[in-house]
Amino acid sequence: MALVFEQINVEGLAHLSYLIGDDKAGVAAAIDPRRDVDVYLQIARDRGVRITHILETHIHADFVSGSHELKARTNATIYGGKTDDYQFDLQQMQEGDEVHLGSVTLRALQTPGHTPEHICLLIFDAKQGEKPFGIFTGDTLFNLDVGRPDLLGTGTEKELATQLYHSLFDKLVPLGDRIEVYPCHGAGSSCGKSIGDRRQSTIGNEKIFNPALKERSEQQFVEWILSNMPEPPTHYPRLKKVNAKGATIKGCVPTLAPLSPQEFREIMQDENSLVIDTRSILAFGGGHIPGAINIALLPAFPNWVGWMIPPEKKLLLVVESDRDIKLVTEQLFRIGYDNLAGYLHSGMTSWQNAGLPLQRTGEWTVHELNQHKDDPDLTILDVRTDSEFNSGFVPGAKHIFVAHLAENLDELDRSKTIATYCGTGYRASIAASLLQKHGFENVINIPGSWTAWKGAQLPVEKPKQMVGVS
């Protein structure tokens, strides 16, 4: 008989959840579960345990919690931190409260900072002595990073940053170097500034390599953590409300309906519908349905859907192949996009064979962009973040972060050709498709974008205030 301990990684969201328990006692707990919960049930079946407890380290903002889905399937009890923000019944845990799973015990530590109600969970195994061997840190401590304290907004940033300082240095660091750290996120999540690649760590490792655990005063920490904080994705406040209320139980990931080109086109006539083309940027540029938004099915897909797509829209999907449907549907389900009208059966081949209209996006190499960069009839549009732009840009480029492009279209001259670029071309293709949807006729995307520009050693401009600054 052995400790049951499984980490479940959700690529794209960079979300880490866990199943922990004791197979001798036949019980287990799910920690911060995702919305499609079959994975936990399958592990439980394979390991001969039943899920009796569901624990939330905090009210999540970046994915729809699977706690209610899992409770509906197992009748397990939901536990979370103490707050009035929860709008459903659960067992609220305070400092020192414990959950017992045979030889395994989980003990709550109140660790506010990322959110006010945040708890971490110390992990005890009776077979390994009386001291904890690890801790589920939720969004308080990651590899090489800590949870950002600015997501609530409303002027609470400094207060939460102060609480985060004390949670780290008064609660977690004193646990000792050998304590294993199991966070809720890995690299790619926007719940930290720059989360490291490792999906688990130790307190000792983080003391050495994590810049947040550098010795600082409380005031210095607050100033440091709140400086150069990237803008939070726009879907975070919405998902925070969903999880505080408790997500609607769906039972399973929906089955997406295959649509003929004629059916697809008919639904497109609904002004509330929106086409998302998940193919690669080169495939999209070669020919796509007019008005489609290109968000390629790469790990960043769910995050950029959250940034760019209103949740009330009725979504129509175009995929590279029918094999992608399962992954696309799962990714949308995990971030609460439930209004799915269907997908184009047999993809763009069926659309073109039906003789329906095609739209194309021009594509230039970085060398072609360099040749045209001084053309007065060209606008070079940098759609990266502020910090990326400030580190250097294509000479003469105008800057609008892609997430804010829709509300700033009036800043662009529709009579000019607009060439969009970003870090690699992914966000630039989102921007180019958005411009075309809003009637811009001459749009060019730059595959490879800034990465290719730098690789080709082409000229770089920096903001005037940055010139001469090392």
C-alpha positions as CSV (number, residue, x, y, z in Angstrom):
1,M,0.0,0.0,0.0
2,A,1.3,3.4,-0.9
3,L,0.8,7.2,-0.9
4,V,-1.4,8.2,-3.9
5,F,0.1,11.4,-5.4
6,E,-0.5,12.5,-9.0
7,Q,0.1,15.9,-10.6
8,I,-2.2,16.7,-13.6
9,N,-0.9,19.4,-16.1
10,V,-3.1,21.3,-18.4
11,E,-1.1,22.6,-21.3
12,G,-2.1,26.0,-22.5
13,L,-3.4,27.2,-19.2
14,A,-0.2,25.9,-17.5
15,H,-2.6,24.7,-14.7
16,L,-1.4,22.1,-12.2
17,S,-3.8,20.2,-10.1
18,Y,-3.4,17.1,-7.9
19,L,-4.9,13.9,-6.6
20,I,-3.5,12.9,-3.2
21,G,-4.6,10.1,-0.8
22,D,-4.0,6.7,0.7
23,D,-4.8,3.6,-1.2
24,K,-4.9,1.5,1.9
25,A,-7.7,3.7,3.3
26,G,-9.2,4.0,-0.2
27,V,-9.7,7.7,0.0
28,A,-8.2,10.7,-1.9
29,A,-8.6,14.5,-2.4
30,A,-8.5,16.6,-5.5
31,I,-6.6,19.9,-5.2
32,D,-7.6,22.8,-7.5
33,P,-9.3,20.6,-10.1
34,R,-9.9,21.6,-13.7
35,R,-13.4,21.7,-15.1
36,D,-13.2,18.4,-17.2
37,V,-12.9,16.1,-14.3
38,D,-12.8,12.6,-15.9
39,V,-9.0,12.6,-15.4
40,Y,-9.3,12.6,-11.6
41,L,-12.0,9.8,-11.7
42,Q,-9.9,7.7,-13.9
43,I,-6.8,8.0,-11.7
44,A,-9.0,7.3,-8.7
45,R,-10.3,4.1,-10.3
46,D,-6.8,3.1,-11.4
47,R,-5.4,3.6,-7.8
48,G,-8.3,2.0,-6.0
49,V,-9.5,5.1,-4.1
50,R,-12.6,7.3,-4.0
51,I,-12.5,11.1,-4.0
52,T,-14.0,12.2,-0.7
53,H,-12.5,15.8,-0.5
54,I,-12.1,18.6,-3.0
55,L,-9.8,21.5,-1.9
56,E,-9.5,24.9,-3.5
57,T,-6.5,27.0,-2.5
58,H,-8.3,30.1,-3.6
59,I,-11.0,31.5,-6.0
60,H,-9.3,31.1,-9.3
61,A,-9.3,33.7,-12.1
62,D,-7.7,31.9,-15.0
63,F,-9.8,28.7,-15.5
64,V,-13.2,27.4,-14.5
65,S,-12.9,25.3,-11.4
66,G,-14.0,21.7,-11.6
67,S,-15.0,21.5,-8.0
68,H,-18.7,21.5,-8.7
69,E,-18.4,19.0,-11.6
70,L,-16.4,16.7,-9.3
71,K,-18.8,17.1,-6.4
72,A,-21.7,16.2,-8.7
73,R,-19.9,13.0,-9.7
74,T,-18.5,11.9,-6.3
75,N,-20.6,13.7,-3.6
76,A,-17.2,14.8,-2.1
77,T,-17.1,17.9,0.2
78,I,-15.6,21.1,-1.1
79,Y,-13.2,23.0,1.1
80,G,-11.7,26.5,0.6
81,G,-10.3,29.5,2.5
82,K,-12.4,31.7,4.7
83,T,-14.2,34.5,2.9
84,D,-17.7,35.9,2.3
85,D,-16.9,36.0,-1.5
86,Y,-18.0,32.3,-1.9
87,Q,-21.6,32.2,-3.0
88,F,-22.1,28.5,-2.4
89,D,-21.8,26.1,0.6
90,L,-18.4,24.7,1.4
91,Q,-16.2,23.9,4.4
92,Q,-14.2,27.1,5.0
93,M,-10.7,26.4,6.4
94,Q,-8.7,28.5,8.8
95,E,-5.1,28.3,10.0
96,G,-4.4,24.8,11.4
97,D,-7.6,23.1,10.1
98,E,-6.9,19.6,8.8
99,V,-8.2,17.1,6.4
100,H,-7.4,13.4,7.0
101,L,-7.0,10.9,4.2
102,G,-5.8,7.7,5.9
103,S,-2.2,8.1,6.6
104,V,-2.1,11.5,4.8
105,T,-3.0,14.8,6.4
106,L,-3.5,18.2,4.8
107,R,-3.1,21.2,7.1
108,A,-4.2,24.7,6.1
109,L,-1.9,27.7,6.3
110,Q,-3.6,31.0,5.7
111,T,-1.5,32.7,3.0
112,P,-3.3,35.9,1.7
113,G,-1.6,38.0,-0.9
114,H,-2.5,36.6,-4.3
115,T,-6.1,36.7,-3.0
116,P,-7.4,37.5,0.5
117,E,-8.8,34.0,1.2
118,H,-5.8,32.1,-0.1
119,I,-4.7,29.0,1.8
120,C,-1.7,26.7,1.3
121,L,-1.9,23.0,2.3
122,L,0.9,21.3,4.2
123,I,1.3,17.6,3.3
124,F,1.9,15.1,6.1
125,D,2.5,11.4,5.5
126,A,2.5,9.3,8.7
127,K,4.9,6.8,7.0
128,Q,7.4,9.7,6.7
129,G,7.5,11.0,10.2
130,E,5.6,13.7,12.1
131,K,6.8,16.7,10.0
132,P,5.4,17.8,6.6
133,F,7.3,16.7,3.5
134,G,5.6,19.2,1.1
135,I,3.1,21.9,0.5
136,F,0.5,22.7,-2.1
137,T,1.2,26.4,-2.6
138,G,-1.6,27.3,-5.0
139,D,-0.8,30.7,-6.4
140,T,1.3,31.9,-3.5
141,L,4.7,30.4,-4.5
142,F,5.8,29.1,-7.9
143,N,9.1,28.1,-9.4
144,L,11.0,31.3,-9.8
145,D,8.0,33.5,-9.1
146,V,5.1,34.3,-6.8
147,G,1.4,35.0,-7.3
148,R,0.6,38.5,-8.4
149,P,-1.3,40.6,-5.9
150,D,-2.9,43.0,-8.4
151,L,-5.7,40.9,-10.0
152,L,-8.5,42.1,-7.7
153,G,-7.8,45.7,-8.6
154,T,-10.0,48.2,-6.7
155,G,-7.0,49.7,-5.0
156,T,-6.2,46.6,-3.0
157,E,-2.8,45.9,-4.6
158,K,-0.5,47.3,-1.9
159,E,-2.5,45.7,0.9
160,L,-2.4,42.3,-0.8
161,A,1.3,42.8,-1.7
162,T,2.0,43.4,2.0
163,Q,0.1,40.3,2.9
164,L,2.0,38.3,0.3
165,Y,5.3,39.4,1.8
166,H,4.3,38.0,5.2
167,S,2.8,34.8,3.8
168,L,6.1,34.1,2.1
169,F,8.6,35.2,4.7
170,D,6.6,34.4,7.9
171,K,4.8,31.2,6.8
172,L,6.5,29.5,3.9
173,V,10.3,30.2,4.1
174,P,10.5,29.2,7.8
175,L,9.1,25.7,6.8
176,G,12.7,24.8,5.9
177,D,14.7,24.1,2.7
178,R,13.7,20.4,2.3
179,I,9.9,21.1,2.0
180,E,8.7,20.2,-1.5
181,V,6.7,22.9,-3.3
182,Y,3.7,21.9,-5.5
183,P,2.2,25.0,-7.1
184,C,-1.0,25.5,-9.1
185,H,0.8,26.8,-12.2
186,G,3.9,26.4,-14.3
187,A,5.5,28.5,-17.1
188,G,3.0,30.2,-19.4
189,S,0.4,31.2,-16.8
190,S,-0.4,34.9,-16.3
191,C,-0.9,34.4,-12.5
192,G,2.7,35.4,-12.0
193,K,5.1,37.8,-13.6
194,S,7.4,35.1,-15.1
195,I,6.8,31.6,-13.8
196,G,9.7,29.2,-14.2
197,D,9.6,25.9,-16.1
198,R,9.7,23.5,-13.2
199,R,6.4,22.1,-12.1
200,Q,7.6,21.4,-8.6
201,S,10.5,22.7,-6.5
202,T,11.6,23.0,-2.9
203,I,11.7,25.9,-0.4
204,G,15.5,25.7,-0.5
205,N,15.7,25.9,-4.3
206,E,13.3,28.9,-4.3
207,K,15.3,30.7,-1.7
208,I,18.4,30.5,-4.0
209,F,16.8,31.2,-7.4
210,N,13.5,32.9,-6.9
211,P,13.9,36.7,-7.2
212,A,10.8,37.2,-5.0
213,L,12.6,35.6,-2.0
214,K,15.6,37.9,-2.2
215,E,16.1,39.6,1.2
216,R,14.1,42.8,1.2
217,S,12.2,44.9,3.6
218,E,8.4,44.8,3.4
219,Q,8.3,48.2,1.6
220,Q,11.0,47.1,-0.9
221,F,9.1,43.9,-1.6
222,V,5.9,45.8,-2.2
223,E,7.6,48.2,-4.6
224,W,9.4,45.4,-6.4
225,I,6.4,43.1,-6.8
226,L,4.1,45.9,-8.2
227,S,6.7,47.3,-10.6
228,N,6.6,46.3,-14.3
229,M,3.6,44.1,-13.7
230,P,2.1,42.8,-17.0
231,E,-1.5,43.7,-17.7
232,P,-3.8,40.9,-16.6
233,P,-5.9,39.1,-19.2
234,T,-9.4,40.5,-19.7
235,H,-11.2,37.3,-18.9
236,Y,-9.8,37.0,-15.4
237,P,-12.4,39.1,-13.7
238,R,-15.2,37.2,-15.4
239,L,-13.8,33.8,-14.4
240,K,-13.3,35.1,-10.8
241,K,-17.1,35.7,-10.6
242,V,-17.9,32.3,-12.2
243,N,-15.8,30.5,-9.6
244,A,-17.0,32.6,-6.6
245,K,-20.6,31.7,-7.6
246,G,-19.8,28.1,-8.6
247,A,-19.7,27.0,-12.3
248,T,-22.8,25.6,-13.9
249,I,-22.5,21.8,-13.9
250,K,-22.4,20.4,-17.5
251,G,-21.6,16.8,-16.8
252,C,-19.0,16.4,-19.5
253,V,-17.2,18.3,-22.2
254,P,-19.8,19.1,-24.9
255,T,-19.8,17.2,-28.3
256,L,-19.3,19.8,-31.0
257,A,-21.6,19.5,-34.0
258,P,-20.1,19.1,-37.5
259,L,-21.7,21.6,-39.9
260,S,-21.8,21.6,-43.7
261,P,-20.6,24.8,-45.4
262,Q,-24.2,25.9,-46.0
263,E,-25.2,25.3,-42.3
264,F,-22.0,27.1,-41.1
265,R,-22.7,30.1,-43.4
266,E,-26.4,30.3,-42.2
267,I,-25.3,30.5,-38.6
268,M,-22.8,33.2,-39.5
269,Q,-25.7,35.4,-40.5
270,D,-26.5,35.7,-36.8
271,E,-24.9,39.0,-35.7
272,N,-24.0,37.4,-32.4
273,S,-21.9,34.7,-34.1
274,L,-18.2,34.7,-34.5
275,V,-15.8,32.5,-36.5
276,I,-12.6,31.4,-34.8
277,D,-10.1,29.9,-37.2
278,T,-7.6,27.7,-35.2
279,R,-5.3,26.8,-38.1
280,S,-1.7,27.9,-38.4
281,I,-1.0,31.5,-39.4
282,L,0.4,30.5,-42.8
283,A,-2.7,28.4,-43.6
284,F,-5.0,31.2,-42.5
285,G,-3.1,33.7,-44.6
286,G,-3.5,31.5,-47.7
287,G,-7.2,31.5,-47.5
288,H,-10.0,31.8,-44.8
289,I,-13.6,32.6,-44.3
290,P,-14.2,36.3,-44.5
291,G,-14.5,37.8,-41.0
292,A,-12.8,34.9,-39.2
293,I,-10.5,35.6,-36.3
294,N,-7.3,33.6,-36.4
295,I,-6.2,32.2,-33.0
296,A,-4.0,29.2,-33.8
297,L,-4.3,26.0,-31.8
298,L,-1.0,26.3,-29.9
299,P,-0.5,26.3,-26.2
300,A,-1.4,30.0,-26.0
301,F,-4.8,29.3,-27.6
302,P,-7.0,29.4,-24.5
303,N,-5.3,32.5,-23.1
304,W,-5.8,34.5,-26.3
305,V,-9.4,33.4,-26.7
306,G,-9.9,34.7,-23.2
307,W,-8.2,38.0,-24.1
308,M,-10.0,38.6,-27.4
309,I,-13.4,36.8,-27.6
310,P,-16.5,38.0,-25.7
311,P,-18.0,35.0,-23.9
312,E,-21.5,35.8,-25.0
313,K,-20.6,35.2,-28.7
314,K,-21.9,32.1,-30.5
315,L,-18.7,30.5,-31.7
316,L,-18.2,28.7,-35.0
317,L,-14.9,26.9,-35.3
318,V,-12.5,26.1,-38.2
319,V,-9.8,23.6,-37.5
320,E,-6.8,22.2,-39.4
321,S,-8.3,18.7,-39.2
322,D,-11.2,16.9,-37.4
323,R,-8.6,15.5,-34.9
324,D,-8.2,19.0,-33.4
325,I,-11.9,19.2,-32.4
326,K,-11.5,17.4,-29.1
327,L,-8.6,19.6,-27.9
328,V,-10.3,22.9,-29.1
329,T,-13.5,21.9,-27.3
330,E,-11.7,21.0,-24.1
331,Q,-9.7,24.2,-24.1
332,L,-12.8,26.4,-24.5
333,F,-14.7,24.4,-21.9
334,R,-11.9,25.0,-19.4
335,I,-12.2,28.7,-19.7
336,G,-16.0,28.9,-19.7
337,Y,-16.9,29.2,-23.4
338,D,-20.1,27.1,-23.5
339,N,-21.9,28.8,-26.4
340,L,-20.4,26.6,-29.2
341,A,-22.5,26.5,-32.4
342,G,-20.3,23.8,-34.2
343,Y,-17.4,23.4,-36.5
344,L,-16.9,23.4,-40.3
345,H,-16.9,19.7,-41.2
346,S,-13.9,18.8,-43.4
347,G,-12.5,22.2,-42.8
348,M,-11.6,24.7,-45.5
349,T,-11.6,22.0,-48.2
350,S,-15.4,21.7,-47.9
351,W,-15.8,25.5,-47.9
352,Q,-13.7,26.0,-51.1
353,N,-15.4,23.0,-52.8
354,A,-18.8,24.7,-52.1
355,G,-17.6,27.7,-54.1
356,L,-18.0,30.0,-51.1
357,P,-16.0,33.3,-50.7
358,L,-12.4,33.3,-49.5
359,Q,-10.4,36.1,-48.0
360,R,-6.6,36.2,-47.9
361,T,-4.0,37.9,-45.7
362,G,-0.8,39.2,-47.2
363,E,2.4,37.8,-45.8
364,W,5.9,39.4,-45.9
365,T,9.2,38.1,-44.7
366,V,11.1,40.4,-42.4
367,H,13.4,41.3,-45.3
368,E,10.4,42.4,-47.4
369,L,9.2,44.5,-44.4
370,N,12.6,46.1,-44.1
371,Q,12.5,46.9,-47.9
372,H,9.1,48.6,-47.5
373,K,9.5,50.2,-44.0
374,D,10.0,53.7,-45.4
375,D,7.0,53.6,-47.7
376,P,4.7,56.5,-46.8
377,D,1.7,54.4,-47.6
378,L,2.6,51.7,-45.1
379,T,1.8,51.6,-41.4
380,I,4.0,49.1,-39.4
381,L,1.9,48.0,-36.4
382,D,3.6,46.5,-33.4
383,V,1.0,44.6,-31.4
384,R,3.2,43.4,-28.6
385,T,3.0,44.4,-24.9
386,D,4.3,47.8,-23.7
387,S,7.4,46.2,-22.1
388,E,8.2,44.3,-25.3
389,F,7.8,47.4,-27.4
390,N,10.0,49.4,-25.0
391,S,12.8,47.0,-25.4
392,G,13.1,47.8,-29.1
393,F,11.0,47.9,-32.3
394,V,11.0,48.0,-36.0
395,P,12.0,51.6,-37.0
396,G,8.9,53.8,-37.5
397,A,6.5,51.3,-36.0
398,K,3.2,52.3,-34.4
399,H,2.3,50.5,-31.2
400,I,-1.1,49.2,-30.1
401,F,-1.2,46.1,-27.9
402,V,-3.4,43.5,-29.7
403,A,-5.8,43.1,-26.8
404,H,-6.7,46.8,-27.2
405,L,-6.7,47.0,-31.0
406,A,-10.5,46.8,-31.4
407,E,-11.1,49.9,-29.3
408,N,-8.3,51.8,-31.1
409,L,-9.0,51.2,-34.7
410,D,-9.6,55.0,-35.3
411,E,-5.9,55.5,-34.7
412,L,-5.2,53.7,-38.0
413,D,-5.4,55.1,-41.6
414,R,-7.6,52.7,-43.6
415,S,-6.2,54.0,-46.9
416,K,-2.7,52.6,-46.0
417,T,-1.4,49.1,-46.1
418,I,-1.0,47.9,-42.5
419,A,1.8,45.3,-41.7
420,T,1.3,43.7,-38.3
421,Y,4.1,42.1,-36.2
422,C,4.6,40.7,-32.7
423,G,7.1,38.3,-31.2
424,T,6.7,35.4,-33.6
425,G,3.7,36.2,-35.7
426,Y,1.0,34.5,-33.6
427,R,-0.5,37.7,-32.1
428,A,0.2,39.6,-35.3
429,S,-2.1,37.1,-37.1
430,I,-4.8,37.7,-34.5
431,A,-4.4,41.5,-35.1
432,A,-4.4,41.1,-38.9
433,S,-7.6,39.0,-38.9
434,L,-9.2,41.5,-36.6
435,L,-8.4,44.4,-38.9
436,Q,-9.8,42.5,-41.9
437,K,-13.0,41.7,-39.9
438,H,-13.4,45.5,-39.4
439,G,-13.0,46.3,-43.0
440,F,-9.3,47.1,-43.4
441,E,-8.5,46.0,-47.0
442,N,-4.7,46.0,-47.2
443,V,-3.4,44.0,-44.4
444,I,0.0,42.2,-44.2
445,N,1.1,39.7,-41.5
446,I,4.8,39.2,-40.7
447,P,5.5,35.5,-39.9
448,G,8.4,35.2,-37.6
449,S,8.0,38.8,-36.6
450,W,10.3,40.3,-34.0
451,T,12.2,37.0,-33.5
452,A,13.0,36.8,-37.2
453,W,13.8,40.5,-37.4
454,K,16.3,40.2,-34.6
455,G,17.7,37.0,-36.1
456,A,18.3,38.7,-39.4
457,Q,20.1,41.5,-37.5
458,L,17.9,44.2,-39.0
459,P,17.8,47.8,-37.6
460,V,16.2,48.3,-34.2
461,E,14.7,51.5,-32.8
462,K,14.0,52.3,-29.1
463,P,11.7,54.8,-27.5
464,K,13.5,58.1,-27.1
465,Q,13.4,58.0,-23.3
466,M,15.1,54.6,-23.4
467,V,18.0,55.7,-25.7
468,G,21.3,55.6,-23.7
469,V,19.7,53.7,-20.8
470,S,21.6,50.5,-20.1
